[in-house]
Amino acid sequence: MFTINAEVRKEQGKGASRRLRAANKFPAIIYGGKEAPLAIELGSRQSHEHAS
């Protein structure tokens, strides 16, 4: 098990996601349970560490 540090995204959509990627960040959405989907952003280094 591991912990992911993330921030809630204030902007959503294609343009906002492109700006995050340009800033070396990774847009993501958490789905599950009975909760509403949650848009988050991760730093690129952290996302690559856990992707393997």
Residue frames as a rotation matrix with the C-alpha (Angstrom) as fourth column:
MET 1
0.586 0.810 0.000 0.00
0.810 -0.586 0.000 0.00
0.000 0.000 -1.000 0.00
PHE 2
-0.628 -0.770 0.109 1.16
0.772 -0.634 -0.030 3.55
0.092 0.065 0.994 -0.64
THR 3
0.205 0.625 -0.754 -0.01
0.601 -0.688 -0.407 7.11
-0.773 -0.369 -0.516 -0.05
ILE 4
-0.238 -0.205 0.949 -0.56
0.911 -0.387 0.145 9.59
0.338 0.899 0.279 -2.85
ASN 5
-0.342 0.087 -0.936 -0.28
0.459 -0.853 -0.247 13.31
-0.820 -0.514 0.252 -2.13
ALA 6
-0.471 0.288 0.834 -2.61
0.830 -0.177 0.529 15.23
0.300 0.941 -0.156 -4.42
GLU 7
-0.842 0.280 -0.461 -4.42
-0.042 -0.886 -0.462 18.54
-0.537 -0.370 0.758 -4.66
VAL 8
0.105 0.940 0.325 -8.03
0.687 0.167 -0.707 19.09
-0.719 0.297 -0.628 -5.67
ARG 9
-0.726 -0.338 0.599 -8.20
0.685 -0.433 0.586 20.72
0.062 0.836 0.546 -9.09
LYS 10
-0.427 0.551 -0.717 -9.90
0.105 -0.757 -0.644 24.10
-0.898 -0.351 0.265 -9.24
GLU 11
-0.050 0.347 -0.937 -10.31
-0.916 -0.390 -0.096 24.02
-0.398 0.853 0.337 -13.04
GLN 12
-0.116 0.057 0.992 -11.50
0.162 0.986 -0.038 21.15
-0.980 0.156 -0.123 -15.20
GLY 13
0.869 0.464 -0.172 -11.67
-0.126 -0.128 -0.984 20.46
-0.478 0.877 -0.053 -18.91
LYS 14
0.706 -0.578 0.410 -9.29
0.701 0.484 -0.525 19.97
0.105 0.657 0.746 -21.79
GLY 15
0.471 -0.531 0.704 -7.63
-0.011 -0.802 -0.598 23.39
0.882 0.274 -0.384 -21.54
ALA 16
0.632 -0.197 0.749 -7.07
-0.771 -0.251 0.585 23.10
0.073 -0.948 -0.311 -17.80
SER 17
0.841 -0.316 0.439 -5.60
0.166 0.923 0.347 19.60
-0.515 -0.219 0.829 -18.23
ARG 18
0.612 -0.634 0.473 -3.23
0.617 0.008 -0.787 20.83
0.495 0.773 0.396 -20.93
ARG 19
0.472 -0.427 0.772 -2.04
-0.491 -0.854 -0.172 23.66
0.733 -0.297 -0.612 -18.69
LEU 20
0.766 -0.185 0.616 -1.35
-0.519 0.388 0.762 21.17
-0.379 -0.903 0.201 -15.89
ARG 21
0.772 -0.483 0.413 0.66
0.581 0.800 -0.151 18.94
-0.257 0.356 0.898 -18.23
ALA 22
0.529 -0.577 0.622 2.62
0.268 -0.582 -0.768 21.97
0.805 0.573 -0.153 -19.45
ALA 23
0.374 -0.344 0.861 3.45
-0.818 -0.559 0.131 22.66
0.436 -0.754 -0.491 -15.79
ASN 24
-0.547 -0.626 -0.556 4.71
-0.387 0.778 -0.495 19.04
0.742 -0.055 -0.668 -15.39
LYS 25
-0.592 0.467 0.657 1.64
-0.637 0.228 -0.736 17.99
-0.493 -0.855 0.163 -13.41
PHE 26
-0.949 0.232 -0.213 -0.71
0.068 0.813 0.578 15.08
0.308 0.534 -0.787 -14.00
PRO 27
-0.374 0.885 0.276 -4.52
-0.921 -0.390 0.003 15.53
0.110 -0.253 0.961 -14.03
ALA 28
-0.903 0.129 -0.410 -6.58
0.131 0.991 0.025 12.65
0.410 -0.031 -0.912 -12.63
ILE 29
-0.080 0.918 0.388 -10.06
-0.833 -0.275 0.479 11.79
0.547 -0.286 0.787 -11.38
ILE 30
-0.974 -0.146 0.173 -10.88
-0.223 0.752 -0.621 9.53
-0.039 -0.643 -0.765 -8.44
TYR 31
-0.085 0.958 -0.274 -14.02
-0.720 0.131 0.681 7.43
0.689 0.256 0.679 -8.89
GLY 32
-0.669 -0.125 -0.733 -15.57
0.164 0.937 -0.309 4.99
0.725 -0.327 -0.606 -6.49
GLY 33
-0.805 0.391 -0.447 -18.09
0.537 0.158 -0.829 4.22
-0.253 -0.907 -0.337 -3.84
LYS 34
0.208 0.969 0.131 -21.11
0.977 -0.199 -0.073 6.44
-0.044 0.143 -0.989 -3.46
GLU 35
0.021 -0.309 -0.951 -19.08
0.326 -0.897 0.299 9.65
-0.945 -0.317 0.081 -3.52
ALA 36
0.951 0.245 -0.190 -19.05
-0.058 -0.462 -0.885 12.06
-0.305 0.852 -0.425 -6.44
PRO 37
0.491 -0.818 0.298 -15.96
0.812 0.307 -0.497 11.91
0.315 0.486 0.815 -8.73
LEU 38
0.767 -0.333 -0.548 -13.09
0.155 -0.733 0.663 14.07
-0.622 -0.594 -0.510 -7.46
ALA 39
0.787 -0.522 0.328 -10.74
0.288 -0.159 -0.944 15.87
0.545 0.838 0.025 -9.89
ILE 40
0.755 -0.614 -0.230 -7.16
0.165 -0.161 0.973 15.97
-0.634 -0.773 -0.020 -8.56
GLU 41
0.761 -0.633 -0.144 -3.68
-0.361 -0.228 -0.904 16.87
0.540 0.740 -0.401 -9.75
LEU 42
0.809 -0.588 -0.017 -0.39
0.421 0.559 0.714 15.12
-0.410 -0.585 0.700 -9.01
GLY 43
0.333 -0.810 -0.483 3.18
-0.733 -0.545 0.407 16.25
-0.593 0.218 -0.775 -9.43
SER 44
0.623 -0.042 -0.781 4.78
-0.678 0.469 -0.566 14.44
0.389 0.882 0.264 -12.39
ARG 45
-0.489 -0.870 -0.065 7.58
-0.693 0.432 -0.577 12.87
0.530 -0.237 -0.814 -10.35
GLN 46
-0.544 0.339 0.768 5.13
-0.636 0.431 -0.641 11.32
-0.548 -0.836 -0.018 -7.91
SER 47
0.552 0.824 -0.126 2.83
-0.697 0.373 -0.613 9.95
-0.458 0.426 0.780 -10.62
HIS 48
0.333 -0.503 -0.798 5.75
-0.683 0.455 -0.571 8.23
0.650 0.735 -0.192 -12.39
GLU 49
-0.678 -0.610 0.410 6.96
-0.715 0.419 -0.560 6.64
0.170 -0.673 -0.720 -9.14
HIS 50
-0.399 0.613 0.682 3.59
-0.456 0.513 -0.727 4.95
-0.796 -0.601 0.075 -8.54
ALA 51
0.370 0.594 -0.714 2.72
-0.907 0.062 -0.418 4.09
-0.204 0.802 0.561 -12.14
SER 52
-0.408 -0.637 -0.654 5.07
-0.759 0.635 -0.145 1.11
0.508 0.437 -0.742 -12.24
